[in-house]
Amino acid sequence: MSTGVGLVLASSTPPELIGSTAKLAEDLGFAELWIPEDYWCLGSAACLVRALAATERIPVGVGVMSALVRHPAVAAMEIGCAERMFPGRTRLGIGVGVPPLMAQMGYRPPSQLAALRESVEILRTLLSGRECTTTGVFEADSIRLAHPPATPPPIYTGVLGPKMLRLSGEIADGTVVSAMASPAYLRWVREHVGGHRVPAFAMYCVDDDRDKARAAVRPLVARYLSHLSKSPLVTVNDFGAQVAQLCARGGADLIEREMPDEWLDELTVAGDPQTCAAGIKRLHEAGADSVVLMPVLAEDVEATLRTTAADVLPKLG
């Protein structure tokens, strides 16, 4: 069954559960898996290989790895090895990284656009088996992979702003869209990236009690909104100005108390199974090729996956 619904193996997942969770997702009919690299949580290269080893058919992607933390030549070596071991199932998402976390490690690129462009160029060169020599944000001196894959895996980017999205549409095979993407934001993304593939991450909670599910996502949405109030992820929505006002008055705590449930309907997939299926359909209709669910209740992931397979996916037709 192809549902156009994937799963994020979230950063809260204990590493020892990556394999069993990936296998369960494949067995239950999810279309793809993505593993984020949120510092300082999961090492995406190790978890990628574990998820691939535990499964047989499902594609597994890194969504996303910072080009600054791993030189693109090192990233190409790791992804190339994974693709050689599990042909046709590896996806690489590459980005510049969250600025505060990059600053913790001393990475401050002179140009994020140049860093992204150069990283993708180096990755494509090396993963195709060619030698790379370049200077710029990154340097490479006669580097060639000893074990390039037979077929280079697709390269996605994880970006937000209009310039970076236009660049992604130019150089990448797809764009990974951050959690909390609304239908309005997805339509805006499509205007910038064109027709390449767009998997959209979505904060997710399903429960027969719709209000209980919404209550579970509310604190996380409030925190995201407080940090991203000036990002297009928020500002392209009709309520973007209201978010800015709440941030100015009191930040995440005030947002959590005062934001209407309608915002949760736009920014998450949360509620009873019928509500969740409707939310997934809205994201597909707005331009998502795949809606990649990110369960917010880490302790209930297995139950969430089973409920989703039994009560949500069948409603998608």
Backbone torsions as a table, in degrees:
resi	resn	phi	psi	omega
1	MET	NA	122.4	175.9
2	SER	-100.4	116.0	-173.5
3	THR	-108.3	-12.1	-171.6
4	GLY	66.2	25.0	179.2
5	VAL	-125.2	124.7	178.6
6	GLY	-114.4	-172.6	-178.4
7	LEU	-136.0	134.4	168.6
8	VAL	-91.1	122.5	171.8
9	LEU	-81.2	89.3	-164.2
10	ALA	-62.8	160.1	-177.6
11	SER	-61.9	-19.5	177.2
12	SER	-77.9	-8.9	179.9
13	THR	-70.2	124.1	175.2
14	PRO	-59.8	136.1	-176.0
15	PRO	-54.2	-34.2	-178.0
16	GLU	-69.5	-11.5	179.3
17	LEU	-100.6	-0.3	-178.2
18	ILE	-58.7	-47.6	-176.6
19	GLY	-63.1	-49.1	-177.3
20	SER	-66.9	-36.5	178.9
21	THR	-68.5	-40.8	178.1
22	ALA	-62.5	-43.8	-179.8
23	LYS	-63.8	-42.2	179.1
24	LEU	-61.7	-43.3	179.6
25	ALA	-60.6	-42.3	177.7
26	GLU	-64.0	-46.0	-178.0
27	ASP	-62.0	-31.5	-176.3
28	LEU	-87.3	-4.2	173.6
29	GLY	100.5	12.7	174.8
30	PHE	-68.6	147.5	-169.5
31	ALA	-85.8	-25.6	-178.0
32	GLU	-162.9	160.1	177.3
33	LEU	-123.1	145.0	174.1
34	TRP	-132.3	141.1	179.6
35	ILE	-120.1	115.8	178.9
36	PRO	-76.9	159.2	169.9
37	GLU	-117.6	82.1	177.0
38	ASP	-93.8	115.3	-177.5
39	TYR	-74.0	127.0	18.6
40	TRP	-122.6	66.9	-170.5
41	CYS	-114.1	-89.2	-176.7
42	LEU	-106.0	136.4	170.4
43	GLY	-79.7	111.4	-168.6
44	SER	-66.3	-33.4	-178.0
45	ALA	-66.2	-45.5	178.7
46	ALA	-63.9	-43.9	-177.9
47	CYS	-70.0	-33.2	175.6
48	LEU	-58.3	-50.2	-178.0
49	VAL	-65.7	-38.6	178.5
50	ARG	-63.3	-43.4	180.0
51	ALA	-65.9	-40.4	178.3
52	LEU	-65.0	-39.7	-178.3
53	ALA	-68.0	-28.5	-177.3
54	ALA	-84.4	-9.8	-174.6
55	THR	-122.8	173.8	-176.3
56	GLU	-122.7	-31.2	-171.3
57	ARG	-126.7	-32.6	-166.7
58	ILE	-71.8	136.8	174.1
59	PRO	-70.1	144.5	179.7
60	VAL	-128.5	128.5	-178.0
61	GLY	-120.7	153.2	169.2
62	VAL	-92.3	121.6	-174.9
63	GLY	-140.0	92.7	-4.1
64	VAL	-129.4	162.5	177.3
65	MET	-97.6	139.1	178.7
66	SER	-79.8	129.6	175.6
67	ALA	-67.4	-21.1	-177.9
68	LEU	-79.8	-34.6	-176.7
69	VAL	-74.4	-42.5	173.7
70	ARG	-111.4	124.3	172.3
71	HIS	-53.3	139.3	-178.2
72	PRO	-54.2	-28.3	177.3
73	ALA	-68.1	-37.0	177.6
74	VAL	-70.6	-42.4	176.7
75	ALA	-59.6	-41.1	179.1
76	ALA	-62.9	-40.2	178.5
77	MET	-62.1	-45.7	-177.8
78	GLU	-68.1	-46.4	-179.1
79	ILE	-69.3	-37.1	177.7
80	GLY	-62.1	-40.5	177.3
81	CYS	-64.0	-44.1	179.1
82	ALA	-60.7	-42.3	-179.5
83	GLU	-67.0	-35.2	176.5
84	ARG	-65.1	-39.0	-178.3
85	MET	-74.3	-32.7	-175.7
86	PHE	-134.3	74.3	-171.2
87	PRO	-58.1	134.6	172.3
88	GLY	82.0	2.9	-175.2
89	ARG	-118.7	2.1	-175.7
90	THR	-98.3	137.1	174.6
91	ARG	-127.2	140.0	177.9
92	LEU	-116.5	122.2	169.9
93	GLY	-103.9	127.9	-176.9
94	ILE	-125.2	142.2	177.4
95	GLY	-150.0	-177.1	178.4
96	VAL	-85.4	-34.6	179.3
97	GLY	114.2	160.7	178.4
98	VAL	-72.5	120.1	-172.0
99	PRO	-50.7	-46.0	-179.5
100	PRO	-61.4	-37.1	179.0
101	LEU	-72.2	-37.0	176.3
102	MET	-64.3	-38.6	179.5
103	ALA	-64.3	-33.4	177.0
104	GLN	-58.7	-29.6	-179.2
105	MET	-100.8	3.8	177.6
106	GLY	82.0	16.3	-179.8
107	TYR	-96.0	113.3	178.5
108	ARG	-136.5	87.2	-175.1
109	PRO	-66.6	142.6	177.4
110	PRO	-62.2	-29.1	178.9
111	SER	-146.3	117.3	177.5
112	GLN	-66.6	-36.4	178.3
113	LEU	-61.8	-46.4	179.8
114	ALA	-64.6	-39.8	179.9
115	ALA	-62.2	-43.5	-179.7
116	LEU	-67.1	-47.2	-179.5
117	ARG	-59.1	-48.3	-177.3
118	GLU	-64.9	-39.7	-178.7
119	SER	-63.2	-42.7	179.5
120	VAL	-66.3	-39.7	178.9
121	GLU	-62.1	-44.0	179.5
122	ILE	-65.1	-44.0	179.0
123	LEU	-59.6	-46.0	-178.6
124	ARG	-64.0	-41.6	-179.4
125	THR	-61.4	-49.7	-174.8
126	LEU	-72.1	-40.6	-178.6
127	LEU	-69.9	-17.7	175.1
128	SER	-88.0	0.4	177.5
129	GLY	89.8	4.4	-178.8
130	ARG	-90.6	162.6	176.7
131	GLU	-82.8	144.1	-178.1
132	CYS	-122.6	126.5	170.8
133	THR	-134.1	122.0	-177.3
134	THR	-158.4	158.2	172.3
135	THR	-133.3	152.0	-178.6
136	GLY	156.9	-134.6	172.5
137	VAL	-60.5	-39.3	176.2
138	PHE	-115.1	149.8	175.0
139	GLU	-117.1	143.1	175.4
140	ALA	-144.0	128.8	-176.6
141	ASP	-120.5	97.3	175.9
142	SER	55.7	47.9	179.7
143	ILE	-93.0	134.6	175.6
144	ARG	-144.0	136.5	177.8
145	LEU	-71.5	135.8	175.3
146	ALA	-72.0	-28.6	-176.4
147	HIS	-131.3	67.2	177.5
148	PRO	-68.8	151.8	178.1
149	PRO	-72.1	156.3	178.7
150	ALA	-62.3	-39.0	177.3
151	THR	-129.1	123.1	-179.7
152	PRO	-61.3	135.3	177.8
153	PRO	-71.8	157.2	178.3
154	PRO	-65.9	147.3	179.9
155	ILE	-113.9	123.0	176.2
156	TYR	-107.5	158.8	170.0
157	THR	-116.9	154.7	172.7
158	GLY	-115.3	100.7	-173.8
159	VAL	-139.7	166.6	-176.7
160	LEU	-124.7	-51.0	-169.4
161	GLY	-76.7	169.1	-174.1
162	PRO	-63.8	-41.4	-179.4
163	LYS	-66.0	-43.1	-179.3
164	MET	-68.1	-36.7	178.1
165	LEU	-66.0	-41.4	177.1
166	ARG	-62.4	-40.0	177.3
167	LEU	-64.0	-41.7	178.0
168	SER	-59.4	-43.9	178.0
169	GLY	-61.1	-27.7	-179.2
170	GLU	-80.9	-41.5	-166.8
171	ILE	-112.3	-16.2	-170.9
172	ALA	-107.0	165.5	175.2
173	ASP	-87.5	-13.9	-179.9
174	GLY	-172.6	168.2	177.4
175	THR	-125.9	122.6	174.8
176	VAL	-83.2	122.2	-176.6
177	VAL	-97.2	132.0	-175.0
178	SER	-60.9	152.9	169.8
179	ALA	-54.5	149.2	-177.9
180	MET	82.6	18.6	174.5
181	ALA	-75.4	127.7	177.0
182	SER	-93.2	165.9	172.3
183	PRO	-55.4	-38.1	179.2
184	ALA	-63.5	-41.8	179.6
185	TYR	-67.6	-39.9	179.3
186	LEU	-63.2	-40.4	176.7
187	ARG	-63.2	-38.4	178.8
188	TRP	-66.4	-39.7	176.5
189	VAL	-60.5	-45.7	-179.2
190	ARG	-58.9	-34.9	178.4
191	GLU	-62.9	-26.8	-175.5
192	HIS	-97.5	-35.2	-174.0
193	VAL	-97.3	-14.8	-178.1
194	GLY	79.2	-141.9	-168.1
195	GLY	-97.0	6.3	-177.7
196	HIS	-74.2	176.0	-168.3
197	ARG	-73.1	138.1	-178.1
198	VAL	-131.1	98.5	167.4
199	PRO	-85.0	132.6	-177.1
200	ALA	-114.2	120.7	175.9
201	PHE	-74.6	145.6	-178.8
202	ALA	-141.2	125.2	170.4
203	MET	-57.3	136.8	-167.8
204	TYR	-140.4	134.2	170.2
205	CYS	-152.4	127.9	179.0
206	VAL	-121.6	136.5	179.2
207	ASP	-159.6	146.1	176.4
208	ASP	-58.9	-27.3	175.0
209	ASP	-90.2	100.8	-175.6
210	ARG	-57.2	-42.0	-177.8
211	ASP	-66.6	-35.3	178.1
212	LYS	-63.9	-41.5	178.8
213	ALA	-65.0	-42.5	178.5
214	ARG	-64.0	-39.4	179.2
215	ALA	-62.9	-31.4	-179.4
216	ALA	-69.2	-35.5	-178.0
217	VAL	-88.5	-18.9	-172.6
218	ARG	-55.9	-48.7	-178.7
219	PRO	-61.6	-38.2	-179.5
220	LEU	-68.8	-41.7	176.9
221	VAL	-60.8	-44.0	179.8
222	ALA	-59.8	-40.9	179.9
223	ARG	-66.8	-44.1	177.3
224	TYR	-60.4	-45.4	-178.4
225	LEU	-61.8	-38.6	-179.0
226	SER	-67.1	-33.6	-179.7
227	HIS	-83.4	-26.5	-171.3
228	LEU	-116.5	23.4	-174.0
229	SER	-61.1	-24.5	-179.9
230	LYS	-99.3	0.6	-179.9
231	SER	-82.5	149.3	174.2
232	PRO	-56.6	-25.4	176.0
233	LEU	-53.0	-29.1	179.7
234	VAL	-106.6	-45.2	-168.8
235	THR	-69.2	-22.8	179.9
236	VAL	-74.9	-11.6	179.0
237	ASN	-81.8	153.9	179.4
238	ASP	-59.7	-26.9	-177.2
239	PHE	-96.2	12.2	-178.4
240	GLY	-57.8	-41.2	-179.8
241	ALA	-66.4	-35.7	178.0
242	GLN	-66.7	-36.3	176.4
243	VAL	-62.3	-43.6	179.3
244	ALA	-61.0	-39.3	179.1
245	GLN	-65.7	-41.9	178.5
246	LEU	-65.3	-39.5	177.3
247	CYS	-61.3	-42.4	-179.3
248	ALA	-65.8	-32.1	-177.4
249	ARG	-83.6	-29.4	-174.5
250	GLY	-170.8	-4.8	175.8
251	GLY	78.2	-153.9	-170.0
252	ALA	-59.9	-40.8	-178.0
253	ASP	-62.1	-42.6	179.6
254	LEU	-68.9	-40.4	177.9
255	ILE	-59.4	-44.9	-179.2
256	GLU	-59.6	-38.6	-178.2
257	ARG	-75.4	-36.8	-167.2
258	GLU	-106.6	-15.1	-176.5
259	MET	-68.2	139.0	-179.9
260	PRO	-74.8	157.3	179.4
261	ASP	-61.4	-25.2	179.6
262	GLU	-60.2	-32.0	177.0
263	TRP	-64.6	-39.6	179.1
264	LEU	-63.8	-37.0	177.2
265	ASP	-62.9	-34.4	-179.7
266	GLU	-79.2	-34.9	-167.9
267	LEU	-102.7	-9.2	-177.9
268	THR	-140.8	172.5	166.2
269	VAL	-115.5	96.9	-172.9
270	ALA	-147.9	133.3	178.3
271	GLY	147.6	-158.1	175.7
272	ASP	-75.1	167.8	-175.6
273	PRO	-53.5	-40.5	-179.8
274	GLN	-65.1	-41.8	178.3
275	THR	-64.0	-41.1	-179.8
276	CYS	-65.6	-42.5	178.4
277	ALA	-61.9	-40.0	178.5
278	ALA	-65.3	-38.9	178.6
279	GLY	-65.0	-40.6	177.2
280	ILE	-63.2	-43.1	179.3
281	LYS	-61.4	-39.3	179.4
282	ARG	-62.1	-40.3	-179.9
283	LEU	-69.1	-39.1	175.1
284	HIS	-61.0	-46.3	-177.9
285	GLU	-64.8	-27.4	-179.2
286	ALA	-82.4	-8.7	175.3
287	GLY	131.4	0.6	178.3
288	ALA	-79.1	125.4	173.6
289	ASP	-72.9	-32.7	176.8
290	SER	-141.7	136.8	172.6
291	VAL	-100.0	115.4	-172.6
292	VAL	-103.5	107.4	-171.6
293	LEU	-77.6	134.7	-179.4
294	MET	-118.0	90.0	-177.8
295	PRO	-58.4	133.5	-177.4
296	VAL	-90.8	-14.2	179.3
297	LEU	-102.5	91.3	-173.2
298	ALA	-61.3	-31.9	-176.4
299	GLU	-74.9	-11.8	-176.6
300	ASP	-120.3	27.9	-173.6
301	VAL	-63.3	-44.6	-178.3
302	GLU	-60.9	-46.0	178.7
303	ALA	-63.3	-38.7	178.6
304	THR	-62.0	-44.4	-179.5
305	LEU	-64.6	-42.1	-178.9
306	ARG	-66.8	-41.6	177.7
307	THR	-63.8	-41.6	179.7
308	THR	-61.3	-46.0	-179.5
309	ALA	-65.3	-36.4	-175.5
310	ALA	-83.8	-35.0	-167.6
311	ASP	-120.2	-15.9	-177.2
312	VAL	-108.8	-53.6	-175.7
313	LEU	-57.6	-39.8	178.8
314	PRO	-62.4	-23.9	-179.5
315	LYS	-77.8	-7.7	-178.9
316	LEU	-85.6	-8.3	178.2
317	GLY	72.3	NA	NA
